[in-house]
Amino acid sequence: MGTASHASGATSPTAAAIAAVCAVLVLSSSVAPAAAKMFCGSCDDICTASCIYADTIPRACAPQCDGCSPEACQSCLQDLRQECLTSCGDSCRKNCT
């Protein structure tokens, strides 16, 4: 009922946070292929480790999680993780062997 009301107001900060997190994670994950080849069958594992367990995403969502509703915090975390997984997966599949 009230969940869509925050969507338009949170779009810009969330989009900026997504861009920042993805840039950091793509840059950090691009170092990994230089050290060891990424196998296409490992993309899901690599991206899960980079996106789900990374502390970068909670830090990027801190403004939404500090003093906001738990729904806003969870929404930010889930949105950033999904964007990260998508971006990482695309990059991994493009560069894997």
C-alpha positions in Angstrom: 0.0 0.0 0.0 2.7 2.5 0.9 5.7 0.7 -0.6 5.6 2.5 -4.0 5.6 5.9 -2.4 9.3 5.8 -1.7 10.2 4.6 -5.2 10.4 7.9 -7.0 12.2 9.7 -4.1 14.8 6.9 -3.7 15.6 6.5 -7.4 18.3 9.1 -7.6 20.3 8.1 -4.5 19.8 4.4 -5.2 20.9 4.8 -8.8 24.0 6.7 -7.7 24.8 4.1 -5.1 24.3 1.3 -7.7 26.6 3.0 -10.1 29.3 3.6 -7.4 29.1 0.0 -6.1 29.1 -1.5 -9.5 32.1 0.5 -10.5 34.0 -0.6 -7.5 33.0 -4.2 -7.9 33.7 -4.3 -11.6 37.1 -2.7 -11.1 37.9 -5.1 -8.2 36.6 -8.1 -10.1 38.6 -7.1 -13.2 41.8 -7.6 -11.2 40.9 -11.2 -10.5 40.9 -12.3 -14.2 44.4 -10.9 -14.5 45.6 -13.1 -11.6 43.7 -16.2 -12.6 41.5 -17.1 -15.5 37.7 -17.1 -14.8 36.0 -20.2 -16.0 32.5 -19.6 -17.3 31.1 -22.3 -15.0 32.4 -20.3 -12.0 30.7 -17.0 -12.8 27.8 -17.5 -10.4 30.2 -18.3 -7.5 32.5 -15.4 -8.3 29.7 -13.0 -8.5 28.0 -14.3 -5.3 31.3 -13.8 -3.5 31.8 -10.3 -4.9 28.2 -9.1 -4.5 26.4 -10.9 -1.7 29.3 -11.1 0.8 30.9 -7.7 -0.1 30.8 -5.0 2.6 30.6 -2.3 -0.1 26.9 -2.7 -0.6 25.9 -2.2 3.0 28.1 0.9 3.2 26.5 2.3 0.0 23.1 1.7 1.6 24.0 3.3 4.9 22.0 6.5 4.2 18.9 4.4 3.6 19.6 2.1 6.6 20.5 4.8 9.1 17.2 6.1 10.6 15.0 5.0 7.7 12.5 2.2 7.7 13.7 -1.3 7.6 11.8 -1.6 4.2 13.9 1.2 2.7 17.1 -0.4 3.9 16.2 -3.9 2.6 15.0 -2.5 -0.7 18.4 -0.7 -1.1 20.4 -3.8 -0.2 18.4 -6.0 -2.5 18.5 -3.5 -5.4 22.2 -3.0 -5.2 22.9 -6.7 -4.8 20.8 -7.5 -7.9 22.4 -4.8 -10.0 25.8 -6.1 -8.9 25.0 -9.7 -9.7 23.7 -8.7 -13.1 26.6 -6.5 -13.9 29.2 -9.0 -12.6 27.5 -11.9 -14.4 27.5 -10.0 -17.7 31.2 -9.1 -17.3 32.2 -12.5 -16.2 30.5 -14.3 -19.1 32.0 -11.8 -21.5 35.5 -12.4 -20.2 35.5 -16.0 -19.1 37.1 -19.0 -20.7 
